[in-house]
């Protein structure tokens, strides 16, 4: 008779087996999201990268035509391109969260697929697409203007943190949709566009008077804009951010949003 494997080993094997299955589910949901949103013809999934590129390039071109200059000699094209690209990531993840249950009701009948899985797949997809778009923009800016990013690693970490923060907000928005998804959707969209004014797309903290600096630093988004721009422009420019503060926001939003969504799930599935 063969000796039994220790219980801890069996439990560990079961955990990794379940994790592989769950990753397979999320991967399938990512492919479904691409096909649902962009189809299989013409440019297809390439639109996933073109959408944020059009927004960022269009606004940056306007700034360039107006010959705007920024303090400390920062390149306005690179500054606004990355700013709008990050804003697009936030908008894409959060603004579509309210109707997640309604638009995916058919596949939610499968036991292995949950609302959390759908939001996770969407966040991974949007974050990866926006990071790829930003990388292409940085390469083009470097080639044509000679302005290369100081640290791609730091910028990449900033984008991932931005995706995690947006995911936490999306969980909360979806949980609130239990009351009325249309009302939540109508409230979220204006708030998204208002956030572009105060979140750091147009400015850096050190440009503002001291009292306003303390006020905008209450927003976690501004910390990530500052962190990403440090990776983009490097030392010599004042940056103000606190990653511990951002990490606390990410943790609280994702934990609270997950618990709230668990309680809201029966109402969303009606």
Backbone as CSV, one residue per row, in Angstrom:
resi,resn,N_x,N_y,N_z,CA_x,CA_y,CA_z,C_x,C_y,C_z
1,UNK,0.850,-1.195,0.000,0.000,0.000,0.000,0.889,1.249,0.000
2,UNK,0.640,2.137,-0.980,1.456,3.329,-1.079,1.096,4.323,0.020
3,UNK,2.103,4.998,0.564,1.810,5.985,1.604,1.040,7.170,1.027
4,UNK,0.132,7.696,1.839,-0.650,8.852,1.400,0.209,10.115,1.379
5,UNK,-0.071,10.954,0.417,0.621,12.245,0.368,0.130,13.109,1.518
6,UNK,1.015,13.889,2.093,0.601,14.782,3.174,-0.562,15.674,2.737
7,UNK,-1.443,15.988,3.686,-2.626,16.788,3.379,-2.264,18.158,2.818
8,UNK,-1.187,18.753,3.354,-0.783,20.079,2.898,-0.424,20.053,1.416
9,UNK,0.256,18.956,0.971,0.641,18.844,-0.436,-0.598,18.721,-1.319
10,UNK,-1.573,17.912,-0.875,-2.806,17.749,-1.645,-3.572,19.060,-1.750
11,UNK,-3.640,19.790,-0.645,-4.343,21.070,-0.662,-3.642,22.065,-1.572
12,UNK,-2.294,22.039,-1.547,-1.533,22.936,-2.397,-1.751,22.607,-3.878
13,UNK,-1.760,21.305,-4.183,-2.009,20.882,-5.566,-3.401,21.292,-6.013
14,UNK,-4.386,21.168,-5.107,-5.749,21.579,-5.436,-5.859,23.068,-5.681
15,UNK,-5.123,23.846,-4.904,-5.148,25.296,-5.073,-4.608,25.690,-6.434
16,UNK,-3.452,25.112,-6.818,-2.857,25.482,-8.094,-3.695,24.986,-9.263
17,UNK,-4.356,23.836,-9.099,-5.243,23.348,-10.156,-6.416,24.310,-10.350
18,UNK,-6.997,24.754,-9.229,-8.098,25.715,-9.313,-7.640,27.042,-9.897
19,UNK,-6.408,27.465,-9.540,-5.878,28.724,-10.070,-5.692,28.642,-11.582
20,UNK,-5.203,27.498,-12.083,-5.027,27.333,-13.526,-6.367,27.375,-14.247
21,UNK,-7.369,26.732,-13.660,-8.707,26.756,-14.261,-9.242,28.184,-14.315
22,UNK,-9.059,28.916,-13.201,-9.566,30.286,-13.148,-8.848,31.185,-14.145
23,UNK,-7.549,31.005,-14.303,-6.807,31.788,-15.291,-7.289,31.463,-16.706
24,UNK,-7.627,30.193,-16.933,-8.180,29.821,-18.235,-9.511,30.509,-18.495
25,UNK,-10.341,30.612,-17.456,-11.631,31.299,-17.579,-11.414,32.764,-17.920
26,UNK,-10.495,33.420,-17.212,-10.238,34.842,-17.453,-9.658,35.046,-18.851
27,UNK,-8.772,34.154,-19.280,-8.232,34.252,-20.637,-9.323,34.139,-21.689
28,UNK,-10.255,33.201,-21.491,-11.371,33.053,-22.434,-12.267,34.291,-22.434
29,UNK,-12.466,34.888,-21.259,-13.280,36.103,-21.171,-12.608,37.284,-21.866
30,UNK,-11.273,37.341,-21.809,-10.546,38.403,-22.508,-10.762,38.273,-24.022
31,UNK,-10.654,37.051,-24.550,-10.880,36.831,-25.980,-12.314,37.157,-26.358
32,UNK,-13.263,36.785,-25.501,-14.674,37.095,-25.770,-14.905,38.602,-25.791
33,UNK,-14.279,39.315,-24.857,-14.436,40.772,-24.799,-13.911,41.414,-26.085
34,UNK,-12.786,40.920,-26.585,-12.221,41.459,-27.828,-13.176,41.229,-28.994
35,UNK,-13.681,40.002,-29.105,-14.567,39.672,-30.223,-15.903,40.403,-30.113
36,UNK,-16.414,40.549,-28.894,-17.698,41.224,-28.705,-17.613,42.706,-29.047
37,UNK,-16.546,43.349,-28.614,-16.416,44.792,-28.812,-15.918,45.171,-30.199
38,UNK,-15.055,44.345,-30.789,-14.404,44.758,-32.026,-14.648,43.826,-33.201
39,UNK,-15.272,42.681,-32.956,-15.560,41.772,-34.044,-14.326,41.057,-34.559
40,UNK,-14.524,40.309,-35.627,-13.438,39.510,-36.192,-13.003,40.011,-37.574
41,UNK,-13.670,41.074,-38.084,-13.360,41.557,-39.417,-12.634,42.892,-39.360
42,UNK,-12.229,43.348,-40.554,-11.524,44.626,-40.693,-10.337,44.674,-39.736
43,UNK,-10.218,45.745,-38.961,-9.072,45.874,-38.061,-9.234,45.041,-36.798
44,UNK,-10.470,44.655,-36.482,-10.696,43.792,-35.325,-10.127,44.350,-34.040
45,UNK,-9.357,43.514,-33.339,-8.843,43.889,-32.024,-7.835,45.032,-32.070
46,UNK,-7.342,45.370,-33.271,-6.400,46.485,-33.377,-7.041,47.776,-32.878
47,UNK,-8.383,47.857,-32.972,-9.084,49.041,-32.464,-8.880,49.211,-30.974
48,UNK,-8.559,48.135,-30.291,-8.277,48.220,-28.861,-7.123,49.176,-28.583
49,UNK,-6.163,49.247,-29.506,-5.027,50.145,-29.355,-5.280,51.494,-30.036
50,UNK,-6.087,51.479,-31.107,-6.338,52.704,-31.852,-7.189,53.678,-31.040
51,UNK,-8.154,53.164,-30.282,-9.045,54.040,-29.514,-8.279,54.978,-28.579
52,UNK,-7.468,54.451,-27.654,-6.721,55.380,-26.790,-5.709,56.215,-27.563
53,UNK,-5.194,55.664,-28.665,-4.212,56.416,-29.456,-4.847,57.649,-30.090
54,UNK,-6.061,57.509,-30.603,-6.742,58.641,-31.233,-6.986,59.745,-30.211
55,UNK,-7.469,59.367,-29.033,-7.747,60.358,-27.988,-6.480,61.093,-27.581
56,UNK,-5.434,60.338,-27.278,-4.199,60.956,-26.797,-3.507,61.767,-27.888
57,UNK,-3.436,61.212,-29.096,-2.738,61.898,-30.179,-3.486,63.160,-30.595
58,UNK,-4.807,63.099,-30.619,-5.594,64.259,-31.024,-5.390,65.446,-30.105
59,UNK,-5.500,65.207,-28.810,-5.337,66.295,-27.847,-3.896,66.798,-27.839
60,UNK,-2.936,65.888,-27.915,-1.533,66.291,-27.924,-1.207,67.117,-29.159
61,UNK,-1.814,66.778,-30.301,-1.578,67.538,-31.527,-2.089,68.967,-31.388
62,UNK,-3.252,69.113,-30.747,-3.796,70.459,-30.527,-2.836,71.280,-29.668
63,UNK,-2.314,70.645,-28.616,-1.365,71.352,-27.745,-0.088,71.725,-28.513
64,UNK,0.340,70.836,-29.404,1.564,71.102,-30.163,1.357,72.235,-31.148
65,UNK,0.195,72.242,-31.840,-0.111,73.301,-32.800,-0.169,74.656,-32.107
66,UNK,-0.673,74.671,-30.877,-0.760,75.926,-30.132,0.583,76.353,-29.548
67,UNK,1.600,75.513,-29.739,2.961,75.810,-29.281,3.009,76.068,-27.775
68,UNK,2.277,75.257,-27.035,2.282,75.431,-25.580,3.615,74.976,-25.005
69,UNK,4.059,75.669,-23.994,5.285,75.286,-23.287,4.934,74.929,-21.855
70,UNK,5.735,74.056,-21.283,5.499,73.611,-19.908,6.690,73.981,-19.038
71,UNK,6.460,74.152,-17.731,7.572,74.462,-16.815,8.649,73.383,-16.867
72,UNK,9.870,73.782,-16.556,11.028,72.887,-16.487,11.362,72.252,-17.834
73,UNK,10.834,72.817,-18.912,11.182,72.321,-20.238,10.604,70.961,-20.585
74,UNK,9.542,70.542,-19.896,8.933,69.244,-20.209,8.284,69.281,-21.587
75,UNK,8.393,68.174,-22.298,7.811,68.069,-23.630,6.292,67.999,-23.518
76,UNK,5.551,68.966,-24.071,4.087,68.955,-23.929,3.425,67.780,-24.629
77,UNK,3.977,67.337,-25.756,3.380,66.203,-26.465,3.446,64.949,-25.600
78,UNK,4.637,64.658,-25.049,4.771,63.496,-24.173,3.957,63.636,-22.909
79,UNK,3.923,64.855,-22.354,3.194,65.102,-21.111,1.707,64.796,-21.277
80,UNK,1.097,65.369,-22.305,-0.349,65.201,-22.482,-0.705,63.835,-23.066
81,UNK,0.199,63.271,-23.867,-0.066,61.943,-24.418,-0.208,60.910,-23.309
82,UNK,0.753,60.882,-22.394,0.691,59.909,-21.300,-0.469,60.236,-20.362
83,UNK,-0.714,61.527,-20.133,-1.831,61.911,-19.267,-3.162,61.417,-19.799
84,UNK,-3.425,61.636,-21.086,-4.687,61.210,-21.664,-4.769,59.694,-21.807
85,UNK,-3.632,59.052,-22.013,-3.638,57.589,-22.093,-4.047,56.984,-20.755
86,UNK,-3.517,57.521,-19.660,-3.918,57.051,-18.336,-5.386,57.338,-18.073
87,UNK,-5.846,58.506,-18.470,-7.259,58.833,-18.288,-8.144,57.853,-19.048
88,UNK,-7.724,57.474,-20.248,-8.503,56.515,-21.032,-8.611,55.179,-20.305
89,UNK,-7.535,54.751,-19.669,-7.559,53.504,-18.909,-8.596,53.575,-17.797
90,UNK,-8.574,54.650,-17.036,-9.541,54.814,-15.953,-10.967,54.816,-16.492
91,UNK,-11.205,55.576,-17.543,-12.557,55.694,-18.096,-13.058,54.353,-18.633
92,UNK,-12.201,53.606,-19.330,-12.618,52.349,-19.941,-12.996,51.302,-18.898
93,UNK,-12.247,51.258,-17.806,-12.508,50.245,-16.780,-13.727,50.606,-15.948
94,UNK,-13.851,51.871,-15.550,-14.911,52.265,-14.615,-16.225,52.546,-15.321
95,UNK,-16.193,53.271,-16.439,-17.425,53.769,-17.052,-18.310,52.651,-17.588
96,UNK,-17.751,51.490,-17.876,-18.539,50.384,-18.428,-18.947,49.375,-17.372
97,UNK,-18.656,49.672,-16.110,-18.891,48.684,-15.053,-20.362,48.527,-14.702
98,UNK,-21.147,49.605,-14.754,-22.514,49.572,-14.236,-23.393,48.540,-14.944
99,UNK,-23.186,48.345,-16.244,-24.045,47.430,-17.020,-23.390,46.067,-17.250
100,UNK,-22.390,45.732,-16.455,-21.677,44.467,-16.647,-22.604,43.259,-16.502
101,UNK,-23.459,43.260,-15.482,-24.352,42.116,-15.253,-25.355,41.976,-16.389
102,UNK,-25.926,43.080,-16.844,-26.939,43.023,-17.899,-26.349,42.555,-19.220
103,UNK,-25.192,43.081,-19.578,-24.611,42.764,-20.879,-23.956,41.384,-20.929
104,UNK,-23.782,40.737,-19.789,-23.136,39.416,-19.759,-24.010,38.359,-19.091
105,UNK,-25.316,38.611,-19.067,-26.212,37.693,-18.359,-26.158,36.272,-18.912
106,UNK,-25.986,36.135,-20.213,-26.006,34.804,-20.825,-24.868,33.924,-20.315
107,UNK,-23.663,34.473,-20.221,-22.526,33.650,-19.812,-22.449,33.484,-18.295
108,UNK,-23.149,34.328,-17.552,-23.117,34.204,-16.091,-23.879,32.975,-15.603
109,UNK,-24.581,32.301,-16.525,-25.248,31.048,-16.163,-24.238,29.936,-15.898
110,UNK,-23.013,30.099,-16.422,-21.962,29.100,-16.180,-21.443,29.260,-14.746
111,UNK,-21.321,28.158,-14.056,-20.956,28.197,-12.638,-19.573,28.778,-12.399
112,UNK,-18.667,28.578,-13.335,-17.281,29.016,-13.125,-17.075,30.496,-13.432
113,UNK,-18.044,31.144,-14.065,-17.888,32.546,-14.462,-18.634,33.448,-13.484
114,UNK,-17.930,34.419,-12.948,-18.532,35.349,-11.998,-18.381,36.781,-12.512
115,UNK,-19.099,37.695,-11.876,-18.976,39.102,-12.223,-17.549,39.610,-11.991
116,UNK,-16.919,39.104,-10.921,-15.535,39.491,-10.631,-14.598,39.058,-11.760
117,UNK,-14.846,37.863,-12.311,-14.014,37.384,-13.424,-14.133,38.306,-14.633
118,UNK,-15.353,38.739,-14.930,-15.580,39.601,-16.092,-14.875,40.936,-15.908
119,UNK,-14.993,41.530,-14.718,-14.313,42.795,-14.455,-12.795,42.631,-14.485
120,UNK,-12.305,41.512,-13.956,-10.860,41.262,-13.961,-10.341,41.133,-15.393
121,UNK,-11.059,40.393,-16.228,-10.655,40.237,-17.630,-10.636,41.585,-18.338
122,UNK,-11.645,42.408,-18.074,-11.715,43.730,-18.712,-10.557,44.617,-18.252
123,UNK,-10.244,44.563,-16.962,-9.149,45.383,-16.439,-7.817,44.961,-17.037
124,UNK,-7.570,43.653,-17.119,-6.320,43.157,-17.706,-6.218,43.571,-19.167
125,UNK,-7.320,43.424,-19.895,-7.334,43.764,-21.316,-7.049,45.245,-21.536
126,UNK,-7.765,46.106,-20.809,-7.603,47.550,-20.995,-6.220,48.012,-20.547
127,UNK,-5.730,47.470,-19.443,-4.407,47.867,-18.949,-3.322,47.468,-19.930
128,UNK,-3.403,46.255,-20.441,-2.411,45.800,-21.419,-2.450,46.616,-22.697
129,UNK,-3.656,46.938,-23.169,-3.781,47.716,-24.404,-3.237,49.128,-24.230
130,UNK,-3.568,49.756,-23.107,-3.116,51.125,-22.861,-1.602,51.167,-22.657
131,UNK,-1.041,50.192,-21.970,0.406,50.147,-21.793,1.107,49.977,-23.136
132,UNK,0.560,49.136,-24.009,1.156,48.947,-25.334,1.090,50.240,-26.143
133,UNK,-0.079,50.915,-26.074,-0.233,52.182,-26.787,0.763,53.219,-26.283
134,UNK,0.908,53.312,-24.947,1.850,54.274,-24.365,3.278,53.959,-24.787
135,UNK,3.627,52.669,-24.851,4.975,52.272,-25.268,5.246,52.693,-26.706
136,UNK,4.248,52.526,-27.576,4.406,52.932,-28.980,4.592,54.448,-29.068
137,UNK,3.779,55.187,-28.298,3.908,56.643,-28.293,5.288,57.070,-27.798
138,UNK,5.770,56.436,-26.742,7.083,56.799,-26.208,8.188,56.535,-27.223
139,UNK,8.049,55.442,-27.973,9.038,55.139,-29.004,9.003,56.184,-30.113
140,UNK,7.804,56.582,-30.538,7.678,57.587,-31.596,8.223,58.941,-31.142
141,UNK,7.893,59.320,-29.913,8.395,60.590,-29.375,9.917,60.554,-29.271
142,UNK,10.449,59.415,-28.851,11.894,59.286,-28.750,12.578,59.402,-30.097
143,UNK,11.994,58.770,-31.120,12.606,58.790,-32.449,12.531,60.174,-33.075
144,UNK,11.373,60.823,-32.992,11.170,62.079,-33.709,11.563,63.314,-32.900
145,UNK,11.562,63.207,-31.568,11.881,64.375,-30.764,13.096,64.166,-29.862
146,UNK,13.586,62.946,-29.813,14.764,62.667,-29.006,14.515,62.664,-27.514
147,UNK,13.254,62.552,-27.125,12.890,62.565,-25.703,12.484,61.160,-25.277
148,UNK,13.441,60.423,-24.698,13.184,59.047,-24.285,12.798,59.000,-22.812
149,UNK,11.954,58.051,-22.412,11.552,57.958,-20.996,12.734,57.596,-20.102
150,UNK,12.705,58.114,-18.892,13.787,57.857,-17.943,13.744,56.422,-17.431
151,UNK,12.543,55.900,-17.128,12.416,54.547,-16.583,11.106,53.921,-17.055
152,UNK,11.205,53.025,-18.031,10.018,52.317,-18.500,9.452,51.407,-17.418
153,UNK,10.334,50.886,-16.563,9.870,50.003,-15.479,8.965,50.769,-14.526
154,UNK,9.397,51.966,-14.118,8.582,52.767,-13.214,7.259,53.154,-13.867
155,UNK,7.294,53.508,-15.130,6.062,53.838,-15.827,5.131,52.633,-15.891
156,UNK,5.692,51.455,-16.162,4.879,50.245,-16.222,4.234,49.924,-14.881
157,UNK,4.990,50.078,-13.795,4.428,49.858,-12.458,3.281,50.832,-12.207
158,UNK,3.475,52.092,-12.632,2.425,53.083,-12.459,1.152,52.716,-13.205
159,UNK,1.297,52.221,-14.425,0.126,51.813,-15.202,-0.594,50.647,-14.527
160,UNK,0.157,49.687,-14.014,-0.463,48.535,-13.332,-1.221,48.999,-12.082
161,UNK,-0.598,49.875,-11.298,-1.279,50.411,-10.117,-2.531,51.190,-10.508
162,UNK,-2.451,51.919,-11.613,-3.615,52.652,-12.102,-4.738,51.683,-12.467
163,UNK,-4.382,50.564,-13.100,-5.384,49.561,-13.437,-6.022,48.940,-12.190
164,UNK,-5.206,48.649,-11.168,-5.729,48.074,-9.928,-6.665,49.051,-9.214
165,UNK,-6.293,50.324,-9.204,-7.145,51.336,-8.577,-8.459,51.468,-9.339
166,UNK,-8.392,51.504,-10.642,-9.603,51.601,-11.459,-10.479,50.367,-11.274
167,UNK,-9.849,49.202,-11.120,-10.604,47.964,-10.893,-11.389,48.048,-9.582
168,UNK,-10.766,48.589,-8.533,-11.467,48.746,-7.259,-12.683,49.650,-7.391
169,UNK,-12.515,50.776,-8.093,-13.650,51.666,-8.334,-14.740,50.952,-9.131
170,UNK,-14.338,50.150,-10.122,-15.312,49.442,-10.951,-16.131,48.448,-10.124
171,UNK,-15.489,47.769,-9.176,-16.217,46.851,-8.286,-17.292,47.590,-7.499
172,UNK,-16.945,48.762,-6.979,-17.904,49.554,-6.210,-19.056,50.020,-7.098
173,UNK,-18.723,50.482,-8.308,-19.763,50.947,-9.232,-20.724,49.816,-9.585
174,UNK,-20.197,48.636,-9.854,-21.056,47.498,-10.189,-21.926,47.103,-9.002
175,UNK,-21.378,47.144,-7.797,-22.174,46.838,-6.610,-23.313,47.844,-6.435
176,UNK,-23.050,49.119,-6.714,-24.086,50.151,-6.609,-25.167,49.977,-7.670
177,UNK,-24.830,49.312,-8.772,-25.790,49.109,-9.851,-26.957,48.230,-9.428
178,UNK,-26.881,47.591,-8.284,-27.996,46.791,-7.786,-29.244,47.649,-7.585
179,UNK,-29.057,48.927,-7.319,-30.194,49.818,-7.077,-30.823,50.260,-8.400
180,UNK,-30.009,50.746,-9.324,-30.491,51.136,-10.659,-29.270,51.398,-11.535
181,UNK,-29.010,50.481,-12.424,-27.792,50.580,-13.232,-27.811,51.800,-14.149
182,UNK,-28.993,52.177,-14.645,-29.068,53.342,-15.532,-28.722,54.624,-14.787
183,UNK,-29.229,54.771,-13.569,-28.933,55.957,-12.772,-27.448,56.009,-12.436
184,UNK,-26.900,54.873,-12.017,-25.473,54.813,-11.691,-24.643,55.175,-12.909
185,UNK,-25.028,54.674,-14.069,-24.296,54.963,-15.302,-24.336,56.457,-15.631
186,UNK,-25.488,57.078,-15.434,-25.620,58.512,-15.721,-24.800,59.361,-14.752
187,UNK,-24.609,58.892,-13.548,-23.810,59.630,-12.574,-22.320,59.430,-12.818
188,UNK,-21.936,58.196,-13.153,-20.518,57.861,-13.302,-19.883,58.601,-14.477
189,UNK,-20.577,58.687,-15.598,-19.980,59.308,-16.791,-19.599,60.770,-16.571
190,UNK,-20.483,61.617,-16.021,-20.040,62.992,-15.747,-18.900,63.067,-14.741
191,UNK,-18.909,62.179,-13.754,-17.826,62.176,-12.774,-16.498,61.810,-13.428
192,UNK,-16.537,60.911,-14.406,-15.324,60.549,-15.122,-14.725,61.769,-15.818
193,UNK,-15.574,62.531,-16.481,-15.071,63.689,-17.210,-14.682,64.824,-16.270
194,UNK,-15.335,64.905,-15.113,-14.912,65.902,-14.130,-13.540,65.546,-13.565
195,UNK,-13.286,64.255,-13.421,-12.006,63.821,-12.847,-10.828,64.207,-13.725
196,UNK,-11.076,64.407,-15.022,-9.970,64.793,-15.903,-9.429,66.174,-15.543
197,UNK,-10.263,66.982,-14.895,-9.851,68.339,-14.524,-8.977,68.339,-13.273
198,UNK,-9.269,67.417,-12.341,-8.619,67.475,-11.028,-7.613,66.358,-10.783
199,UNK,-7.510,65.389,-11.693,-6.713,64.198,-11.402,-5.255,64.300,-11.814
200,UNK,-4.869,65.341,-12.560,-3.476,65.475,-12.945,-3.189,65.318,-14.411
201,UNK,-4.221,65.200,-15.245,-3.994,65.113,-16.689,-3.371,66.400,-17.211
202,UNK,-3.849,67.542,-16.708,-3.420,68.837,-17.229,-2.287,69.491,-16.446
203,UNK,-1.985,69.013,-15.258,-1.056,69.756,-14.406,-0.250,68.809,-13.527
204,UNK,0.786,69.378,-12.866,1.525,68.667,-11.835,1.314,69.395,-10.517
205,UNK,1.532,68.685,-9.442,1.218,69.236,-8.124,2.022,70.501,-7.847
206,UNK,3.284,70.522,-8.234,4.135,71.653,-7.872,3.776,72.929,-8.623
207,UNK,2.906,72.837,-9.642,2.452,74.035,-10.338,1.425,74.822,-9.515
208,UNK,0.810,74.172,-8.541,-0.306,74.766,-7.802,0.174,75.472,-6.541
209,UNK,-0.580,76.458,-6.049,-0.290,77.055,-4.732,-0.404,75.998,-3.641
210,UNK,0.305,76.185,-2.550,0.386,75.195,-1.480,-0.977,74.711,-0.979
211,UNK,-1.947,75.585,-0.691,-3.235,75.080,-0.191,-3.921,74.125,-1.164
212,UNK,-3.794,74.412,-2.458,-4.412,73.543,-3.460,-3.637,72.235,-3.616
213,UNK,-2.344,72.270,-3.366,-1.565,71.035,-3.408,-2.080,70.036,-2.377
214,UNK,-2.276,70.502,-1.156,-2.773,69.620,-0.095,-4.149,69.066,-0.451
215,UNK,-4.940,69.852,-1.161,-6.296,69.416,-1.504,-6.272,68.335,-2.576
216,UNK,-5.517,68.558,-3.658,-5.530,67.584,-4.748,-4.825,66.291,-4.341
217,UNK,-3.899,66.362,-3.378,-3.193,65.155,-2.948,-4.076,64.210,-2.142
218,UNK,-5.295,64.632,-1.824,-6.261,63.717,-1.215,-6.756,62.692,-2.233
219,UNK,-6.627,63.023,-3.507,-7.062,62.118,-4.575,-5.949,61.127,-4.904
220,UNK,-6.222,59.843,-4.886,-5.152,58.867,-5.168,-4.637,58.933,-6.601
221,UNK,-5.489,59.349,-7.536,-5.073,59.378,-8.941,-3.898,60.315,-9.172
222,UNK,-3.897,61.453,-8.495,-2.843,62.439,-8.715,-1.471,61.876,-8.336
223,UNK,-1.431,61.014,-7.327,-0.170,60.392,-6.913,0.386,59.508,-8.034
224,UNK,-0.507,58.787,-8.718,-0.045,57.900,-9.785,0.391,58.684,-11.020
225,UNK,-0.294,59.777,-11.324,0.162,60.625,-12.420,1.573,61.140,-12.148
226,UNK,1.809,61.564,-10.917,3.138,62.075,-10.553,4.188,60.964,-10.643
227,UNK,3.840,59.774,-10.189,4.772,58.649,-10.203,5.132,58.255,-11.627
228,UNK,4.122,58.179,-12.505,4.380,57.813,-13.899,5.233,58.876,-14.584
229,UNK,4.956,60.142,-14.294,5.715,61.215,-14.944,7.153,61.296,-14.435
230,UNK,7.383,60.840,-13.225,8.773,60.745,-12.781,9.512,59.708,-13.619
231,UNK,8.855,58.590,-13.903,9.459,57.599,-14.777,9.620,58.103,-16.197
232,UNK,8.752,59.015,-16.600,8.824,59.550,-17.957,9.905,60.615,-18.111
233,UNK,9.953,61.603,-17.189,10.842,62.750,-17.352,12.106,62.685,-16.491
234,UNK,12.126,61.821,-15.476,13.335,61.658,-14.681,13.536,62.739,-13.638
235,UNK,14.709,62.741,-12.980,14.978,63.695,-11.902,15.131,65.117,-12.434
236,UNK,15.179,66.075,-11.490,15.307,67.473,-11.865,13.997,68.223,-11.851
237,UNK,12.886,67.502,-11.667,11.552,68.101,-11.597,10.918,67.671,-10.281
238,UNK,10.268,68.552,-9.556,9.634,68.157,-8.285,8.438,67.225,-8.521
239,UNK,8.437,66.095,-7.824,7.316,65.160,-7.887,6.778,64.957,-6.469
240,UNK,5.484,64.791,-6.370,4.867,64.588,-5.065,3.932,63.393,-5.146
241,UNK,4.282,62.299,-4.478,3.400,61.131,-4.459,3.720,60.277,-3.237
242,UNK,2.750,59.444,-2.871,2.884,58.539,-1.732,2.274,57.203,-2.152
243,UNK,3.124,56.237,-2.487,2.620,54.951,-2.953,1.950,54.147,-1.847
244,UNK,2.315,54.392,-0.584,1.633,53.719,0.528,0.179,54.175,0.583
245,UNK,-0.035,55.463,0.393,-1.391,56.017,0.369,-2.193,55.412,-0.787
246,UNK,-1.566,55.323,-1.948,-2.234,54.718,-3.099,-2.531,53.246,-2.838
247,UNK,-1.558,52.528,-2.246,-1.767,51.118,-1.937,-2.920,50.905,-0.979
248,UNK,-3.083,51.817,-0.010,-4.205,51.720,0.927,-5.532,51.883,0.188
249,UNK,-5.586,52.835,-0.731,-6.797,53.024,-1.533,-7.098,51.769,-2.357
250,UNK,-6.078,51.207,-2.986,-6.280,50.017,-3.811,-6.808,48.861,-2.962
251,UNK,-6.200,48.657,-1.800,-6.614,47.563,-0.927,-8.048,47.750,-0.452
252,UNK,-8.357,48.936,0.055,-9.698,49.193,0.605,-10.760,49.077,-0.484
253,UNK,-10.513,49.689,-1.638,-11.512,49.659,-2.709,-11.761,48.241,-3.217
254,UNK,-10.692,47.470,-3.394,-10.869,46.115,-3.922,-11.514,45.181,-2.906
255,UNK,-11.140,45.299,-1.634,-11.758,44.459,-0.600,-13.211,44.857,-0.379
256,UNK,-13.429,46.157,-0.179,-14.801,46.624,0.040,-15.672,46.362,-1.197
257,UNK,-15.124,46.664,-2.390,-15.886,46.433,-3.608,-16.226,44.965,-3.804
258,UNK,-15.272,44.075,-3.493,-15.549,42.643,-3.619,-16.628,42.173,-2.669
259,UNK,-16.572,42.645,-1.415,-17.598,42.265,-0.436,-18.958,42.844,-0.805
260,UNK,-18.971,44.104,-1.248,-20.236,44.737,-1.639,-20.838,44.043,-2.852
261,UNK,-19.989,43.636,-3.794,-20.494,42.954,-4.979,-21.052,41.581,-4.628
262,UNK,-20.444,40.923,-3.650,-20.962,39.622,-3.228,-22.383,39.758,-2.675
263,UNK,-22.618,40.815,-1.907,-23.960,41.039,-1.356,-24.932,41.508,-2.435
264,UNK,-24.433,42.215,-3.443,-25.314,42.741,-4.487,-25.614,41.722,-5.563
265,UNK,-24.845,40.639,-5.645,-24.975,39.692,-6.744,-26.399,39.156,-6.924
266,UNK,-27.087,38.742,-5.867,-28.467,38.227,-6.080,-29.391,39.251,-6.733
267,UNK,-29.230,40.532,-6.413,-30.078,41.578,-7.007,-29.677,41.836,-8.456
268,UNK,-28.388,41.745,-8.742,-27.922,41.982,-10.104,-28.310,40.842,-11.045
269,UNK,-28.492,39.648,-10.495,-28.791,38.480,-11.313,-30.279,38.232,-11.501
270,UNK,-31.099,39.102,-10.918,-32.552,38.925,-11.048,-33.005,39.104,-12.498
